[in-house]
Amino acid sequence: MRVLVIGASGLLGRVLLEEWRSDEVSGVSSRDGDLRCAEDMQNLLRRYQPACTVLTAAYTDVDGCEKDPLRAHEVNCLGAVNVALAARNTGSRLVFLSTDYVFDGSQNTPYTPEDRISPVNTYGHSKAAAEQRIREILPECCIVRTSWLFGAVGRCFPNTVLALAQERKSLSVVDDQRGCPTWNRDLARTLIHLVRLGARGIVHATNQGDCTWYEFAKALVSAAGLADVNISPVTTAQFPRPARRPKYSVLSTANLELLGIKMRTWRDTLPLYEGERQNHAASSKSVGS
């Protein structure tokens, strides 16, 4: 099967290319075409003629989206629409990566794909709008919502926390927002399964288990062997950010499990993440020396 990954240089796209086997997989990034340009997307899909297109590219800086809502809309919504139209015109299936931030966090039980979406920030609004438009263009598409994505290379919460932990012996982390950390390699493998299954509709895909950012940070420094770093819990009110975050955005993965896919717990991924992070740091140091 011929597959095109749009967003191949990102946190998810990079490992998706590394994990994919036994298919003809190509990856493109912003250097190959601008999501915001419909002609660029049409040309890309005509060139590669994929049976399936996986759109992982997005403007994911949640606070950046709040400060620049036009860019958020152009990249996350209009860009996704451009890809969906190109996929329809070339006969390609589409898998679109979305987010837990399409929910407002008012529940205290895991969100299912059938629950009403009601985003509380610009990033969530841009992805929710993209979901709606894509489903209108390609009713048979697959929308995969995930949350709290992290990986050894790239910008994400764990890498930021561990970098700070190397510099400071005391950190404060929000303890009243709850979600599901998701390791990029496990999500990549799940996406490959979904593509091969020909999955349709909305699927929630995260590692098992949930936690607060504070609990996540504690587990990260423990896995990294940083026993002398003290982490203190704080409230969202004590740590204001430009964009609101849902207090509770845990996703139910019941529909993923109905497809025969069950991801391991997020805690089980931490030794693997830490090993990859250290290997990357060592190889970067070796290249730079």
C-alpha positions in Angstrom: 0.0 0.0 0.0 1.2 3.5 -0.8 1.0 5.9 2.1 1.8 9.6 2.4 2.6 11.1 5.8 2.2 14.9 5.9 4.1 16.3 8.8 7.0 13.9 8.6 9.4 16.1 10.6 7.1 16.5 13.6 6.9 14.8 17.0 4.6 12.1 15.6 5.4 12.1 11.9 9.1 11.4 12.4 8.6 8.2 14.4 5.7 7.2 12.2 8.2 6.9 9.3 10.6 5.0 11.5 8.0 2.5 12.7 6.3 1.8 9.4 7.3 -1.4 7.7 6.0 -3.5 4.7 4.3 -0.6 2.9 5.5 2.1 0.5 5.6 5.1 2.8 6.7 8.6 1.9 6.9 11.6 4.2 6.7 15.3 3.5 7.0 18.4 5.6 6.5 22.2 5.2 9.6 22.3 3.0 7.7 20.2 0.4 4.4 22.2 0.5 2.5 24.7 2.5 -0.7 23.3 4.1 -2.3 26.6 3.7 -1.9 26.4 -0.1 -4.6 24.3 -1.8 -2.5 24.0 -4.9 0.5 22.7 -3.0 -1.6 19.9 -1.4 -3.2 19.0 -4.7 0.3 18.7 -6.3 1.7 16.6 -3.5 -1.1 14.0 -3.6 -1.0 13.9 -7.4 2.8 13.3 -7.2 2.7 10.5 -4.6 -0.7 9.0 -5.5 -1.2 7.5 -2.0 -3.9 5.0 -1.2 -3.9 6.6 2.3 -2.8 10.0 3.5 -2.0 10.5 7.2 -2.1 14.2 8.3 -0.1 14.7 11.4 1.1 18.3 10.6 -0.5 21.0 12.7 0.2 24.2 14.7 0.2 22.6 18.1 1.6 25.4 20.3 -1.6 25.9 22.4 -0.6 29.3 23.8 0.8 30.3 20.4 -2.6 29.6 18.9 -4.3 31.8 21.4 -2.0 34.7 20.5 -2.3 34.1 16.8 -5.8 32.7 16.1 -5.6 33.4 12.4 -2.5 31.2 11.9 -4.2 28.5 14.0 -7.3 28.5 11.8 -5.3 28.7 8.6 -3.0 25.8 9.5 -5.2 23.6 11.6 -8.5 24.0 9.8 -8.0 25.4 6.3 -4.8 23.3 5.9 -6.7 20.2 6.9 -9.5 21.1 4.4 -6.9 21.5 1.6 -5.6 18.0 2.3 -9.1 16.5 2.5 -10.0 18.1 -0.8 -6.8 16.8 -2.4 -7.5 13.3 -1.0 -11.0 13.3 -2.4 -9.7 14.4 -5.8 -7.1 11.7 -6.0 -9.1 8.9 -4.4 -7.0 8.7 -1.2 -8.3 7.7 2.2 -7.5 10.2 5.0 -6.4 9.7 8.6 -6.5 13.0 10.5 -4.9 13.6 13.9 -7.0 15.5 16.3 -6.9 16.3 20.0 -8.5 15.9 23.5 -8.7 19.7 23.5 -11.9 19.6 21.5 -13.6 18.9 24.9 -14.3 21.5 27.6 -13.2 19.3 30.5 -16.5 19.6 32.4 -16.9 15.8 32.7 -15.3 13.6 35.3 -15.6 10.4 33.2 -13.6 9.6 30.1 -14.8 11.2 26.9 -16.1 9.0 24.1 -16.2 9.9 20.4 -20.0 10.4 20.8 -19.7 13.1 23.5 -20.4 16.7 22.6 -17.4 18.7 21.7 -17.0 22.2 23.2 -13.4 23.5 23.1 -12.3 26.2 25.5 -9.3 27.5 23.6 -8.3 28.5 20.0 -6.3 25.4 19.4 -9.3 23.2 20.3 -11.6 25.3 18.2 -9.3 25.1 15.1 -9.1 21.3 15.4 -12.9 20.9 16.1 -13.7 23.0 13.0 -11.3 20.9 10.9 -13.0 17.7 12.1 -16.4 19.0 11.0 -15.2 20.2 7.6 -13.2 17.0 6.9 -16.2 14.8 7.6 -18.3 16.8 5.2 -15.7 16.4 2.5 -14.7 12.8 3.2 -17.4 11.0 5.2 -15.3 7.8 5.2 -12.3 9.4 6.8 -10.7 8.4 10.1 -10.2 11.0 12.8 -7.9 9.9 15.6 -8.0 12.0 18.7 -5.0 11.7 21.1 -3.7 13.6 24.1 -0.5 14.8 25.9 1.7 13.5 23.1 5.4 13.1 24.0 8.6 11.7 22.6 12.3 11.6 23.0 13.0 14.2 20.3 11.0 17.4 19.9 9.1 19.9 21.9 6.9 18.3 24.5 6.1 18.5 28.3 8.5 15.7 29.4 11.5 17.1 27.5 10.8 20.6 29.0 10.4 19.2 32.5 13.6 17.1 32.4 15.6 20.0 30.9 14.5 22.2 33.8 15.2 19.5 36.3 18.8 19.5 35.1 19.1 23.1 36.0 16.9 23.4 39.1 16.3 21.4 42.2 12.8 22.6 42.7 9.9 22.8 40.2 6.2 23.7 40.4 3.7 21.8 38.2 0.0 22.1 37.7 -2.0 19.4 39.6 -5.6 20.2 38.7 -5.6 19.2 35.0 -6.0 15.5 34.2 -5.3 13.7 31.0 -3.7 10.7 29.3 0.0 10.9 28.4 0.7 9.2 25.0 4.1 8.1 23.8 4.6 8.9 20.2 6.0 5.5 19.2 3.0 3.7 20.6 0.7 6.1 18.9 2.6 5.6 15.6 2.2 1.8 15.8 -1.5 2.3 16.6 -2.0 4.5 13.5 -0.3 1.9 11.3 -2.8 -0.7 12.6 -5.7 1.6 12.0 -4.6 2.4 8.4 -4.2 -1.3 7.6 -7.6 -2.0 9.1 -9.2 0.7 7.0 -10.6 2.3 10.1 -13.3 4.9 9.7 -15.0 7.5 11.9 -13.7 8.9 15.2 -11.2 6.8 17.2 -9.6 7.8 20.6 -6.1 6.6 20.9 -4.0 7.1 24.0 -1.8 5.1 26.3 -3.8 3.5 29.2 -4.1 5.4 32.5 -4.5 9.0 33.4 -2.7 11.5 35.6 -2.2 15.2 36.3 0.7 17.2 34.9 2.2 17.1 38.4 1.9 13.3 38.7 3.4 13.0 35.2 6.3 15.2 36.1 7.0 13.2 39.3 7.0 9.9 37.3 9.3 11.5 34.7 12.0 12.7 37.1 11.9 9.3 38.9 12.4 7.4 35.6 15.3 9.7 34.8 16.9 9.0 38.2 16.7 12.6 39.4 15.9 11.8 43.0 17.1 15.1 44.3 14.6 17.2 42.3 11.6 18.4 44.4 8.3 18.9 42.5 5.5 20.9 44.1 1.9 20.8 43.0 0.2 24.1 42.1 -3.2 25.1 40.8 -4.0 26.4 37.3 -4.9 29.7 38.9 -1.4 29.9 40.4 0.2 29.3 36.9 -1.8 31.3 34.4 -1.3 30.8 30.7 -2.6 32.6 27.6 -4.9 29.6 26.7 -7.4 27.9 28.9 -6.9 24.2 29.4 -9.7 21.7 30.1 -9.5 20.5 33.7 -10.3 16.9 32.6 -9.6 15.6 29.1 -9.2 11.8 29.7 -10.3 10.0 26.5 -12.0 6.6 26.5 -10.3 4.1 24.2 -13.1 1.6 24.3 -13.7 2.0 20.5 -10.0 1.5 19.8 -10.1 -1.8 21.8 -13.2 -2.9 19.8 -10.8 -2.9 16.8 -8.5 -5.2 18.7 -5.9 -2.5 19.7 -5.0 -1.8 23.3 -2.1 0.5 24.1 0.0 -0.2 27.2 0.0 2.1 30.2 1.8 5.4 30.0 3.9 4.5 33.0 5.2 1.4 31.1 6.5 3.6 28.3 8.7 5.8 30.5 11.8 3.5 30.7 11.6 3.2 26.9 11.2 7.0 26.4 14.0 7.7 28.9 16.4 5.3 27.1 15.7 6.8 23.8 16.1 10.3 25.2 19.5 9.5 26.7 20.6 7.8 23.5 19.6 10.8 21.4 21.5 13.1 23.8 24.6 10.9 23.7 24.5 10.8 19.9 24.0 14.6 19.6 26.9 15.1 21.9 29.1 12.8 19.9 28.2 14.5 16.6 28.9 17.9 18.2 32.3 16.9 19.7 
